[in-house]
Amino acid sequence: RKEVEQDPGPFNVPEGATVAFNCTYSNSASQSFFWYRQDCRKEPKLLMSVYSSGNEDGRFTAQLNRASQYISLLIRDSKLSDSATYLCVVKEGRRALTFGSGTRLQVQP
Amino acid sequence: GAGVSQSPSNKVTEKGKDVELRCDPISGHTALYWYRQSLGQGLEFLIYFQGNSAPDKSGLPSDRFSAERTGGSVSTLTIQRTQQEDSAVYLCASSQLAGADTQYFGPGTRLTVL
C-alpha cells in the first residue's frame, strides 16, 4: 500500500466549476501536510500548507482530518491556468517529503 | 535570487554505463534532497543531506546509487551500471533549514537509459 494515496484522475471540469481532490495517508506520525502543484514536465511547486483548522488561500481551501488521515483540496471558480497535477504531500518530523502520485486536473473552456 | 539548478537537463546513456547528476542548491540552504519521478508516478525520496550530519540514505533503491555533498553546497548523485528501470526524472530540492517544511525544487535531470 502506498503511503499517500490519491485518485489519479483526470478530472475534466469546465471553467468556473468547483472541484475537490482528496488524499489519504497511512503514516499516523505524519506532522506536516501540503499540496504541491506540478505542471507538465516541470518541477513541483508548493501550493499551500494544510493546517488542522483548515485554511484558505484565495480560491483554494485545504482541509485536514487527522482522525481519518485524510486531506482535501477544494478549488473554486476554476481557471484554465489551474490545469496541472496536484500532489498531496506529508512529512514526519525532519524527514523528507512523502508524495502521492498526484491528481491530474484539466480545466476546459 | 537564483533557484536550485541541476545539470545536465537531459542525459541519455547506455545500459551499464555510470552517470553523474549535479545539483546546485539555493545559496545558504543547509538541507538538500534528491528525489526521482518515473513516468506517471509521484516523487520517490532517495537521499537527504542535512548540514554536517550523516545523510539519510534510506530511500536509495540499490547500492548502485550514491550521492555526495561537498562543502555543504553542491551535490552529485551517481548511478553506477545503469539499468533501464533507472530511467526517470531526478529532482533535487533544498530548504533553508534541516527539516524545514518548504522545499524548493530544481528543474530536474531527465535520464534515459537505452
Interface residues (C-beta under 8 A of the other chain):
Chain A: V4 Q6 P8 S32 F34 K42 E43 P44 K45 L46 S49 L87 K91 G93 R94 R95 A96 L97 T98 F99 G100 S101 G102
Chain B: Y33 Y35 G40 Q41 G42 L43 E44 F45 Y48 Q50 D56 G59 L91 A98 G99 D101 T102 Q103 F105 G106 P107 G108
